[in-house]
Amino acid sequence: MLGPELSRRAFVKAGALSGAMTVIGGRAAGPAARVAPAWPVAPGQAFELEEATVAQLQEWMHAGRYTARQLVDLYASRIEALDGQLHSVLEMNPDARGIADQLDADRRGGRVRGPLHGIPVLIKDNIDTADRMHTSAGSLALAESIAPRDSFLAERLRAAGAVILGKTNLSEWANIRANHSSSGWSGRGGQCHNPYVLDRSPSGSSSGSGAAAAANLCAVAIGTETDGSITSPGSACSLVGIKPTVGLWSRSGIIPISHTQDTPGPMARTVADAAALLWALTGEDPRDPATSGSALHAADYTRSLDPDGLRGARIGVARQRYTGYSGSVDALFQIALTTLRDHGAVIVDPANVTTEDQIGNAELTVLLYELKADLNRYLAGLGTTAPHKTLADVIAFNERNRDREMPFFQQELFERAQAKGPLTALEYRTALARCRRAARTLGIDATMARGRLDAIVCPTQGPVWPIDHVNGDAFGGNCTTPAAVAGYPHITVPMGSVFGLPVGLSFFGRAWSETMLIKLAFAYEQASRLRRPPRLLATVPV
C-alpha cells in the first residue's frame, strides 16, 4: 500500500467470467487456457459506458436501458479489448454474471439495495474474497490462496448490491518488498501501465485499480494506501482518490503492512462516485479495533456534494516541499488556487506543514515492525493448509523462486522487517511516538490551528516517470506522507496534465474531516472539470 516514495504480464487474468483462465502475452495457469485479443483501441473509439457515473448507471438500470448483467458484460468486453496493453486486471470473477442476474431479479422484484445495486466494481488483489477468486497481493507465494472468509469490505460490497467484477494488479506486496521497485509490477501480474501514456508508470501501489478505473474498465475501483498508494495513482491516472481517516473503513481481511497507517479507499472518476462508495462501505467491524467509534464520525458523504462548497472555506496552501520541483506543476497549481479563490474560498498562503523532515526514517521503522507482526497474523489466519504461515516462509519462497519473483528487484525490506523484534521494542515505540507527534500534533493539527483552516491544499505529485525495471521508480515531488503517517484523510482531484500526464490537487485535513474535504473537492471539481479520459498513447507526445 506504499506509493513509490517509500519503496523503490506475462499478464494473467483468471476466470474471464466463464471460469476459464485468460492470458495475455504469457502462459496460463489453469484449465481452458486461451490467448485473449490485445488489439489497440484507437483514440475516440466509442465505448457506450465511457465516463458513466454511478448515478447514471443507476438511472439507466431503473429505466430499463441496461441490466446489471449487461453492465458486467460491457465492462468485461472492455477489459478484454484494452487490458492487454494495461495489465491492470489480474483476475476476473467467474461468478460475476450470476451475481448480476440475481441482482436484476431483485430489482424486478422491487428490492434495490442502494446506489451500488448492480454496479461493477474492481478491487485490489490484497482484499480477501471468499469465493473462486484468489487473494495474493500480486505474489506468486499466494497465487493459489483462497481466503477462508470475505474481508469486511467484500461483505459490505455484497450487501450493498455491488458486483465484484475482479481483482486488480498492484505493486507486489503493496510496494513494501524492495527499495528500488517498479510501481505496478507484481510477480503474478507483470507490469501495469499508465493508460494515459503506456510507457509511463501508473504509480503505486494501487496501480491496477487506478489504471482500470481511469480507462473505464469498471464503474469504480477500490485501492489501499499506507503512504501514497491511493492518492499517488489517483493523481497519475486523473482520478479522484480518497484515503480515509484510518478506521473509517475496516482493514480486516486485507493483506497488511501497517495497522497504524493502512486503509482502503475509493478510486473513481468523479467526487460524487467516490463519495457514494465511501459512504456505502463505512461501518464498525469487531475484527478491526480501529473502526470502534467510527460510526460517530461517518456521514452520508453524498450530502456534501455542494457546487458552492468553496464559499467561505479557509484553505491553507502548503508550498514548502510540495512545490518548486516542476515549473509546469506549479503553473497548474496557481491556476487551481485562482479557481478556489474565484469560487469563494479564503486562501491562506503559505500554510506549510513544516514537520515532515522530523519524521525522517521513523516511518519506515514503524512500517517494518508492523509488517512483520501484521503479516504473520494475516498468514496464520489462512488456515493450517496454507503453504506459507510467516513472513520468513514468504522470504524463503521468493529465494527458491528468484527467477520468477525477483527478476528486477530484491526483497531487502522484507529481510529488514524479519530482523525486527516485537511491537514492545523501544525502537518501535519511540519511532511511532515521533511519527504521531510530527505528523499530527506539530504537523497537520498545528498548521490548521494556526491558520484556522478547513483544509490544506498542494499538488499531489509531479508527472509520472518512465517505467524502468533497472533503476526502479524515479520519484519526484509528493505530498502524501503527513496525512498518511497521521492517519488523516486525503483526497486528490484532477488538476490538469503536463505533456499528457495527469497531475492532481490534494486536499487534506484533520481526522474525520471527510465531509469537509469532499465538499471542497467536489466544488473544485465542478468549477474546473479537468478530468479527461485516457487515449493509451505509446509515449509522451512531443
Legacy VTK file of the C-alpha trace (Angstrom):
# vtk DataFile Version 3.0
C-alpha trace
ASCII
DATASET POLYDATA
POINTS 542 float
0.000 0.000 0.000
3.041 2.200 -0.291
3.420 4.764 -3.001
6.732 4.960 -4.842
8.182 7.493 -2.415
8.991 4.851 0.207
9.634 1.752 -1.820
11.685 1.967 -4.623
2.436 -9.786 -17.686
3.179 -12.012 -18.825
-0.281 -10.910 -17.664
-2.608 -13.434 -16.055
-6.282 -12.609 -15.969
-8.128 -15.552 -14.481
-11.705 -16.566 -14.874
-12.791 -14.155 -17.606
-16.363 -14.636 -16.345
-16.559 -18.046 -17.911
-14.371 -19.918 -15.450
-11.521 -20.147 -17.956
-8.100 -18.649 -17.441
-7.307 -15.792 -19.799
-3.717 -14.913 -20.563
-2.287 -12.031 -22.496
1.322 -12.375 -23.535
2.253 -15.299 -21.308
1.387 -18.717 -20.003
-1.853 -19.815 -18.418
-2.047 -21.496 -15.051
-5.269 -23.429 -15.184
-7.716 -25.210 -17.467
-9.074 -23.952 -20.748
-6.153 -21.622 -21.374
-6.563 -19.285 -24.289
-4.934 -16.175 -25.645
-7.157 -13.119 -25.424
-7.069 -10.452 -28.130
-4.921 -7.466 -27.201
-5.665 -5.046 -30.027
-5.167 -1.322 -29.505
-8.185 0.899 -29.163
-7.995 3.939 -31.377
-8.375 7.340 -29.709
-12.018 8.258 -29.832
-13.260 4.709 -30.443
-16.654 4.650 -28.782
-17.409 2.769 -25.589
-21.016 3.248 -24.624
-20.294 3.376 -20.893
-17.280 5.683 -21.150
-17.125 8.061 -18.171
-20.546 6.854 -16.987
-21.136 7.724 -13.345
-22.695 5.538 -10.677
-25.779 7.774 -10.690
-26.119 7.494 -14.473
-25.772 3.720 -14.377
-28.460 3.531 -11.706
-30.762 5.771 -13.719
-30.243 3.651 -16.818
-30.919 0.409 -14.954
-34.026 1.895 -13.351
-35.276 2.989 -16.780
-34.613 -0.448 -18.288
-31.924 0.768 -20.662
-29.386 -1.631 -19.137
-29.408 -4.528 -16.729
-26.646 -5.287 -14.250
-25.817 -8.318 -16.389
-25.364 -6.085 -19.429
-23.086 -3.752 -17.474
-20.950 -6.701 -16.408
-20.730 -7.924 -19.992
-19.857 -4.479 -21.350
-17.097 -3.858 -18.823
-15.778 -7.405 -19.292
-15.590 -6.823 -23.039
-13.809 -3.549 -22.418
-11.257 -5.370 -20.248
-10.837 -7.999 -22.927
-10.187 -5.338 -25.552
-7.887 -2.995 -23.630
-6.176 -4.739 -20.784
-3.615 -6.475 -22.939
-1.989 -3.053 -23.066
-2.582 -2.069 -19.444
-2.144 -5.293 -17.436
-4.350 -3.748 -14.771
-6.703 -6.683 -14.060
-5.268 -9.841 -12.524
-8.342 -11.990 -12.286
-11.987 -11.824 -13.298
-14.752 -13.054 -11.041
-16.215 -16.212 -12.620
-19.406 -15.647 -10.623
-19.968 -12.045 -11.737
-22.648 -12.849 -14.301
-24.627 -14.996 -11.887
-24.423 -12.310 -9.217
-25.628 -9.703 -11.714
-28.523 -11.939 -12.782
-29.660 -12.252 -9.159
-29.397 -8.507 -8.658
-31.511 -7.952 -11.768
-34.110 -10.328 -10.373
-34.046 -8.396 -7.087
-34.599 -5.139 -8.972
-37.540 -6.608 -10.866
-38.969 -7.675 -7.523
-38.686 -4.156 -6.137
-35.667 -4.792 -3.936
-32.909 -2.289 -4.710
-30.261 -2.239 -2.022
-28.964 1.265 -2.641
-26.862 3.330 -5.045
-24.384 0.490 -5.682
-27.030 -2.070 -6.681
-25.771 -3.749 -9.864
-22.653 -1.568 -10.126
-19.493 -3.422 -11.310
-16.513 -2.746 -9.024
-12.891 -3.842 -9.320
-10.946 -4.360 -6.096
-7.242 -4.575 -5.377
-5.735 -8.042 -5.113
-4.881 -7.699 -1.440
-8.556 -7.661 -0.388
-9.964 -11.045 0.640
-12.958 -12.558 -1.115
-14.207 -15.979 -0.016
-15.209 -17.105 -3.491
-13.468 -18.577 -6.527
-11.006 -15.680 -6.807
-7.556 -15.636 -5.242
-6.096 -13.010 -2.937
-2.360 -12.809 -3.468
-1.040 -9.229 -3.121
0.294 -9.950 -6.607
2.742 -12.520 -5.280
3.429 -15.999 -6.572
3.688 -17.137 -2.949
-0.069 -16.603 -2.527
-1.090 -17.130 -6.150
-3.335 -20.065 -5.200
-4.610 -18.630 -1.922
-8.379 -18.590 -1.424
-9.461 -16.557 1.595
-11.453 -18.513 4.194
-13.726 -15.515 4.758
-14.720 -12.317 2.993
-12.991 -9.150 4.055
-15.319 -6.675 5.751
-15.192 -4.595 2.556
-16.268 -7.541 0.408
-19.134 -8.235 2.823
-20.229 -4.597 2.589
-19.957 -4.563 -1.198
-22.134 -7.645 -1.497
-24.661 -6.278 0.991
-24.821 -3.023 -0.995
-25.578 -4.937 -4.189
-22.297 -4.215 -5.956
-20.875 -6.763 -8.395
-17.249 -7.566 -7.624
-16.033 -7.812 -11.199
-12.487 -8.922 -10.453
-9.152 -8.221 -8.775
-6.643 -5.634 -9.928
-2.894 -5.797 -10.323
-0.720 -3.886 -7.855
2.834 -3.247 -6.793
3.588 -6.639 -5.288
3.025 -6.809 -1.512
1.807 -3.206 -1.822
5.339 -1.976 -2.589
6.950 -2.989 0.707
9.250 -5.720 -0.603
12.202 -3.762 -2.024
13.785 -0.316 -2.014
14.055 0.087 -5.792
10.891 -1.495 -7.116
8.911 -0.521 -10.199
5.439 0.641 -9.198
2.735 -1.570 -10.684
4.920 -4.675 -11.100
3.997 -7.965 -9.478
5.248 -11.495 -9.939
1.725 -12.654 -10.641
0.631 -9.843 -12.935
3.734 -8.355 -14.517
3.993 -4.631 -15.165
0.874 -2.463 -15.095
0.953 0.544 -17.440
-0.404 4.061 -17.225
-3.411 4.372 -19.578
-2.529 7.954 -20.481
0.982 7.163 -21.697
1.750 3.466 -21.802
5.495 3.682 -21.246
4.935 5.639 -18.008
4.374 4.354 -14.503
0.795 4.054 -13.226
2.304 4.821 -9.799
1.734 2.540 -6.879
0.722 0.515 -5.221
-2.974 0.604 -6.218
-1.771 0.865 -9.790
-4.194 -1.611 -11.313
-7.192 -0.047 -9.587
-6.090 3.363 -10.824
-5.388 2.323 -14.397
-8.592 0.280 -14.662
-10.881 2.986 -13.299
-9.218 5.632 -15.464
-9.623 3.517 -18.609
-13.306 2.811 -17.885
-12.790 -0.899 -17.217
-15.221 -0.628 -14.297
-17.603 1.851 -12.747
-15.466 2.417 -9.641
-12.494 0.707 -8.010
-11.040 0.169 -4.551
-7.406 0.634 -3.629
-5.446 0.594 -0.394
-2.918 3.053 0.979
-0.203 3.057 3.594
1.564 6.119 2.190
0.503 7.360 -1.248
-0.939 4.232 -2.806
-4.418 5.620 -3.469
-3.593 9.277 -3.888
-0.461 8.789 -5.993
-2.020 6.553 -8.706
-5.142 8.706 -8.395
-3.079 11.714 -9.404
-1.220 9.793 -12.113
-4.447 8.473 -13.650
-6.627 11.624 -13.444
-8.873 10.135 -10.774
-10.479 11.122 -7.543
-8.798 9.070 -4.844
-9.861 9.190 -1.207
-7.598 7.942 1.551
-9.964 7.992 4.535
-9.122 8.516 8.168
-7.653 5.250 9.430
-10.605 3.406 10.948
-13.382 4.772 8.744
-13.110 1.662 6.529
-12.218 -1.679 8.065
-8.944 -3.416 7.201
-9.970 -6.919 8.309
-9.294 -9.402 5.540
-6.799 -7.137 3.778
-3.188 -8.281 3.389
-1.468 -5.782 5.685
1.580 -3.622 6.023
0.749 -1.388 8.962
-2.176 -1.302 11.378
-1.408 2.348 12.150
-1.382 3.588 8.533
-3.172 1.081 6.277
-6.586 1.964 4.914
-8.600 1.028 1.840
-10.404 3.736 -0.079
-12.344 4.627 -3.246
-10.821 5.370 -6.649
-13.287 6.893 -9.085
-13.638 9.266 -11.999
-15.769 11.755 -10.049
-16.023 13.018 -6.494
-19.695 12.000 -6.430
-18.855 8.375 -7.259
-16.064 8.277 -4.693
-18.370 9.783 -2.046
-21.113 7.231 -2.758
-18.651 4.353 -2.439
-17.088 5.828 0.695
-20.445 6.070 2.465
-21.620 2.602 1.417
-18.616 0.800 2.900
-18.245 2.545 6.252
-19.123 0.621 9.390
-17.751 -0.641 12.677
-16.112 -4.051 12.454
-15.293 -6.124 15.552
-12.376 -7.636 13.634
-10.713 -4.211 13.283
-10.426 -2.267 16.558
-9.543 0.921 14.650
-13.176 1.151 13.491
-14.547 1.273 17.032
-16.447 4.531 17.384
-16.145 5.380 13.701
-19.939 5.486 13.364
-19.878 8.696 15.382
-17.879 10.344 12.586
-19.345 8.706 9.468
-21.913 10.515 7.350
-23.749 10.244 4.056
-20.987 11.894 2.088
-23.172 12.399 -0.958
-24.904 15.162 1.019
-21.645 17.124 0.914
-21.766 17.468 -2.878
-22.336 21.217 -2.949
-21.090 23.050 -6.072
-20.913 26.217 -3.948
-18.972 24.427 -1.223
-15.850 26.570 -1.518
-17.579 29.760 -0.435
-16.186 30.963 2.861
-13.872 27.989 3.360
-10.419 28.746 4.737
-7.879 26.796 2.709
-4.184 26.775 3.534
-1.508 26.478 0.854
1.332 24.071 1.642
4.261 25.177 -0.511
7.347 24.044 1.396
8.448 20.644 -0.006
5.331 20.364 -2.196
6.055 22.999 -4.850
9.172 24.053 -6.727
10.068 20.661 -8.207
8.226 21.279 -11.512
7.508 24.626 -13.126
4.649 23.101 -15.089
3.024 21.656 -11.976
3.483 24.971 -10.151
1.705 26.758 -13.003
-1.257 24.372 -12.795
-1.304 24.825 -9.030
-1.511 28.602 -9.381
-4.480 28.192 -11.720
-6.097 25.869 -9.166
-5.597 28.418 -6.383
-7.188 31.082 -8.569
-10.160 28.784 -9.147
-10.529 28.186 -5.410
-10.335 31.909 -4.695
-12.703 32.869 -7.508
-15.322 30.491 -6.110
-15.306 31.994 -2.664
-12.504 30.291 -0.739
-10.309 32.308 1.614
-6.742 31.370 0.675
-4.169 31.353 3.494
-0.796 31.330 1.755
1.517 29.904 2.904
0.328 27.347 5.447
3.236 24.955 5.398
3.389 21.646 7.236
6.939 22.140 8.425
7.466 18.925 10.382
7.733 16.254 7.670
11.525 16.314 7.967
11.137 15.394 11.651
9.535 12.097 10.648
12.734 11.034 8.920
13.334 7.291 8.986
10.869 6.762 11.812
8.010 5.994 9.417
9.872 3.150 7.743
10.922 1.794 11.146
7.265 1.662 12.205
6.228 0.012 8.950
8.889 -2.697 9.155
7.955 -3.664 12.704
4.249 -3.687 11.908
4.736 -5.545 8.618
6.306 -8.483 10.417
3.674 -8.600 13.173
0.633 -7.901 10.996
1.572 -10.100 8.037
2.384 -13.015 10.329
-1.064 -12.616 11.891
-2.758 -12.494 8.468
-0.905 -15.547 7.141
-1.687 -17.546 10.280
-5.373 -16.830 9.685
-5.344 -18.545 6.278
-5.593 -21.930 7.980
-3.485 -25.000 8.505
-3.416 -25.944 4.811
-1.932 -22.602 3.711
1.604 -23.162 2.343
3.106 -20.029 3.941
2.396 -19.135 7.554
5.003 -16.448 8.273
6.960 -13.659 6.621
10.005 -15.918 6.912
8.200 -18.532 4.808
7.479 -15.962 2.101
11.105 -14.798 2.066
12.240 -18.397 1.633
9.713 -18.959 -1.170
10.970 -15.896 -3.008
14.557 -17.139 -2.741
13.573 -20.529 -4.142
11.735 -18.838 -6.992
14.183 -15.998 -7.562
13.997 -16.169 -11.356
10.233 -15.527 -11.348
9.813 -13.429 -8.219
12.934 -11.288 -8.243
13.966 -10.735 -11.861
14.353 -6.956 -11.409
14.490 -6.116 -7.697
15.052 -7.938 -4.451
13.361 -8.251 -1.029
15.608 -6.258 1.263
12.658 -4.585 3.024
11.153 -7.988 3.780
14.504 -9.095 5.183
14.837 -5.955 7.315
11.316 -6.469 8.637
12.056 -10.095 9.505
15.042 -8.941 11.566
12.848 -6.681 13.722
11.682 -7.640 17.184
8.207 -7.457 18.738
5.974 -4.379 18.937
7.071 -3.927 22.549
10.582 -2.948 21.351
11.759 0.514 22.437
12.886 1.325 18.888
9.356 0.757 17.586
7.578 2.656 20.363
9.970 5.596 20.025
9.542 5.747 16.246
5.757 5.564 16.488
5.629 8.388 19.024
7.890 10.506 16.815
5.682 9.900 13.783
2.492 10.852 15.580
3.984 13.965 17.117
5.469 15.208 13.835
2.530 14.331 11.584
-0.353 15.072 13.952
0.340 17.354 16.926
3.112 19.503 15.477
2.154 18.878 11.860
-1.334 18.954 10.384
-3.120 19.828 13.636
-0.806 22.745 14.423
-0.841 24.080 10.865
-4.616 24.046 10.708
-4.992 25.640 14.129
-2.594 28.480 13.269
-4.497 29.357 10.110
-7.973 28.423 11.382
-8.148 26.200 8.309
-10.786 23.898 6.906
-8.253 22.107 4.691
-4.732 22.241 3.297
-4.060 22.087 -0.452
-0.994 21.376 -2.569
-0.098 19.464 -5.739
-0.403 15.733 -5.141
2.759 14.889 -7.062
4.640 15.578 -10.274
4.123 13.897 -13.655
4.976 10.215 -13.541
8.255 8.795 -14.765
9.036 6.204 -17.478
8.786 2.588 -16.350
12.306 1.428 -15.513
12.982 -2.095 -14.279
16.714 -1.422 -13.981
16.678 1.573 -11.654
13.147 1.423 -10.280
10.910 4.438 -9.731
12.369 7.871 -10.473
10.128 9.578 -7.993
9.740 13.385 -7.887
7.718 15.594 -5.554
4.871 14.238 -3.456
2.704 15.358 -0.525
1.270 12.082 0.763
3.350 11.479 3.889
1.873 13.856 6.526
-1.719 12.622 6.135
-0.563 9.010 5.752
1.588 8.992 8.880
-1.053 10.900 10.861
-3.796 8.524 9.702
-5.788 11.548 8.496
-7.950 11.884 5.337
-6.530 12.955 1.987
-8.322 13.469 -1.339
-6.781 14.011 -4.759
-8.755 15.536 -7.650
-7.614 16.079 -11.276
-5.732 19.395 -11.626
-4.701 19.131 -15.279
-1.856 17.500 -17.164
1.728 18.065 -18.248
2.594 16.674 -21.702
-0.476 14.459 -21.425
0.480 13.153 -17.964
-2.186 13.885 -15.335
-1.440 15.553 -12.022
-3.761 16.024 -9.069
-4.664 18.630 -6.483
-4.651 17.376 -2.896
-6.965 18.343 -0.050
-6.098 17.026 3.410
-7.026 17.894 6.963
-7.759 16.728 10.483
-9.018 13.282 11.458
-12.603 12.523 10.425
-12.853 15.622 8.192
-14.026 13.674 5.133
-17.303 15.624 4.958
-15.476 18.951 4.639
-12.820 17.642 2.253
-15.416 16.078 -0.047
-17.397 19.326 -0.102
-14.307 21.299 -1.106
-13.061 18.715 -3.599
-16.468 18.477 -5.269
-16.826 22.248 -5.598
-13.320 22.466 -7.100
-14.046 19.584 -9.470
-17.258 21.212 -10.679
-15.531 24.567 -11.151
-12.515 23.165 -13.006
-13.741 19.984 -14.763
-10.234 18.881 -15.704
-10.624 15.107 -15.948
-10.057 13.749 -19.451
-10.312 10.065 -20.387
-7.054 8.391 -21.424
-6.073 7.735 -25.026
-3.479 4.997 -24.432
-0.655 6.895 -26.123
2.504 4.875 -26.697
4.793 7.588 -25.323
4.761 11.243 -24.332
3.804 13.384 -27.339
6.491 15.837 -28.418
LINES 2 544
8 0 1 2 3 4 5 6 7
534 8 9 10 11 12 13 14 15 16 17 18 19 20 21 22 23 24 25 26 27 28 29 30 31 32 33 34 35 36 37 38 39 40 41 42 43 44 45 46 47 48 49 50 51 52 53 54 55 56 57 58 59 60 61 62 63 64 65 66 67 68 69 70 71 72 73 74 75 76 77 78 79 80 81 82 83 84 85 86 87 88 89 90 91 92 93 94 95 96 97 98 99 100 101 102 103 104 105 106 107 108 109 110 111 112 113 114 115 116 117 118 119 120 121 122 123 124 125 126 127 128 129 130 131 132 133 134 135 136 137 138 139 140 141 142 143 144 145 146 147 148 149 150 151 152 153 154 155 156 157 158 159 160 161 162 163 164 165 166 167 168 169 170 171 172 173 174 175 176 177 178 179 180 181 182 183 184 185 186 187 188 189 190 191 192 193 194 195 196 197 198 199 200 201 202 203 204 205 206 207 208 209 210 211 212 213 214 215 216 217 218 219 220 221 222 223 224 225 226 227 228 229 230 231 232 233 234 235 236 237 238 239 240 241 242 243 244 245 246 247 248 249 250 251 252 253 254 255 256 257 258 259 260 261 262 263 264 265 266 267 268 269 270 271 272 273 274 275 276 277 278 279 280 281 282 283 284 285 286 287 288 289 290 291 292 293 294 295 296 297 298 299 300 301 302 303 304 305 306 307 308 309 310 311 312 313 314 315 316 317 318 319 320 321 322 323 324 325 326 327 328 329 330 331 332 333 334 335 336 337 338 339 340 341 342 343 344 345 346 347 348 349 350 351 352 353 354 355 356 357 358 359 360 361 362 363 364 365 366 367 368 369 370 371 372 373 374 375 376 377 378 379 380 381 382 383 384 385 386 387 388 389 390 391 392 393 394 395 396 397 398 399 400 401 402 403 404 405 406 407 408 409 410 411 412 413 414 415 416 417 418 419 420 421 422 423 424 425 426 427 428 429 430 431 432 433 434 435 436 437 438 439 440 441 442 443 444 445 446 447 448 449 450 451 452 453 454 455 456 457 458 459 460 461 462 463 464 465 466 467 468 469 470 471 472 473 474 475 476 477 478 479 480 481 482 483 484 485 486 487 488 489 490 491 492 493 494 495 496 497 498 499 500 501 502 503 504 505 506 507 508 509 510 511 512 513 514 515 516 517 518 519 520 521 522 523 524 525 526 527 528 529 530 531 532 533 534 535 536 537 538 539 540 541
